[in-house]
Amino acid sequence: MDPSQDPSSIYYIHPSDSTATPLVSPLLNGENYHQWVRSMKMSLITKQKIEFIDESIQMPPKTDPSFKAWQRANNMVISWITRSVDPSISQSVLWSDKAYEIWDELGERFTQGNLIRIGDLQELVFNYKQ
């Protein structure tokens, strides 16, 4: 059986799934990264596509019979991610070929600010103790 036709397969794309619709709301704007990540993960788990962002499914060789199914599902996840971020953000990640690359890039970009914020908070606490 074609894995893209099996509803229990990670390659299955439901007929109601669309590349034009954001998967979550609100869109990622840089300030809401942790909320956005949580919402996206829940949605991707529900749609059986979390493996495309956590790298537990690798791209098969192009000669592998499952390659086209992987490619369709991966591109669907890429579309969901790029439609679920602010347009100014999506332009910077649009050219990645793998969903996990986009996911990792967004994580690296938007968790940096949190490290700075943690440092600022630690400094405030330290100054408060003095």
C-alpha positions in Angstrom: 0.0 0.0 0.0 1.2 3.5 -0.8 2.2 5.1 2.6 0.7 8.4 1.6 -2.8 6.7 1.4 -2.6 5.1 4.8 -4.1 7.3 7.5 -1.8 5.9 10.2 1.3 6.8 8.1 3.4 9.9 8.8 3.3 10.4 5.0 -0.5 10.7 4.9 -2.0 14.1 4.0 -5.6 14.4 4.8 -7.7 15.9 2.0 -8.7 18.8 4.2 -5.1 19.8 4.9 -4.1 22.9 3.0 -0.7 24.6 2.3 -2.4 28.0 2.3 -3.7 28.0 5.9 -1.7 28.8 9.0 -1.5 25.9 11.4 -1.7 28.0 14.5 -2.7 31.4 15.7 -1.3 33.9 16.6 1.5 33.8 14.0 5.1 33.8 15.3 6.2 37.4 15.6 9.4 37.0 17.6 7.9 37.9 20.9 5.7 34.8 21.3 8.2 32.1 20.4 7.5 29.7 23.3 3.7 29.9 22.9 4.1 29.4 19.2 6.4 26.4 19.6 3.9 24.7 22.0 1.0 25.3 19.6 2.9 24.1 16.6 4.1 20.9 18.3 0.6 20.1 19.4 -0.7 20.6 15.9 2.0 18.6 14.3 1.6 15.7 16.7 -2.2 15.7 16.0 -1.4 15.6 12.2 1.2 12.9 12.7 4.0 15.1 11.3 6.2 15.9 14.4 8.9 13.6 13.0 9.6 16.1 10.3 10.8 18.7 12.7 12.5 16.6 15.3 14.6 14.8 12.7 13.4 11.3 13.7 12.5 10.7 10.1 15.3 11.3 7.6 14.9 12.1 3.9 15.1 8.8 2.0 17.3 8.5 -1.0 15.6 9.7 -4.2 15.6 6.2 -5.5 13.6 5.0 -2.5 9.9 4.2 -3.2 8.9 6.4 -0.2 10.8 9.5 -1.4 7.9 11.1 -3.2 5.6 10.6 -0.1 8.3 12.0 2.2 8.8 15.0 -0.1 5.0 15.8 -0.2 4.7 15.5 3.6 7.9 17.5 4.2 6.7 20.2 1.9 3.3 20.3 3.6 5.1 20.8 7.0 7.3 23.5 5.5 4.1 25.3 4.2 2.5 25.1 7.6 5.5 26.5 9.3 6.0 29.4 6.8 2.3 30.2 6.9 2.3 30.2 10.7 5.0 32.9 11.1 4.9 36.6 10.3 5.6 37.3 6.7 8.8 39.2 7.5 10.1 36.0 9.2 8.9 33.6 6.5 10.9 35.4 3.9 14.1 34.5 5.7 13.4 30.7 5.9 11.5 30.1 2.7 14.5 28.6 0.9 15.2 25.7 3.2 14.4 22.3 1.7 13.8 20.4 5.0 11.2 21.2 7.6 13.6 20.5 10.5 16.1 23.0 9.1 13.5 25.8 9.3 12.4 24.6 12.7 16.0 24.6 14.0 16.7 28.0 12.5 13.7 29.6 14.1 14.7 28.0 17.4 18.2 29.4 17.2 17.0 32.8 16.2 14.3 33.3 18.8 15.8 31.6 21.9 18.9 33.9 21.7 16.7 36.7 23.0 15.6 34.6 25.9 19.2 34.0 27.0 19.8 37.7 27.1 16.5 38.2 29.0 17.5 35.6 31.5 20.9 37.4 32.0 19.0 40.7 32.5 16.7 39.1 35.1 19.6 37.5 36.9 21.3 40.9 37.1 18.2 42.4 38.5 17.9 39.8 41.2 21.6 40.2 42.1 21.2 43.9 42.3 18.1 43.6 44.4 19.9 41.4 46.9 22.6 44.0 47.5 
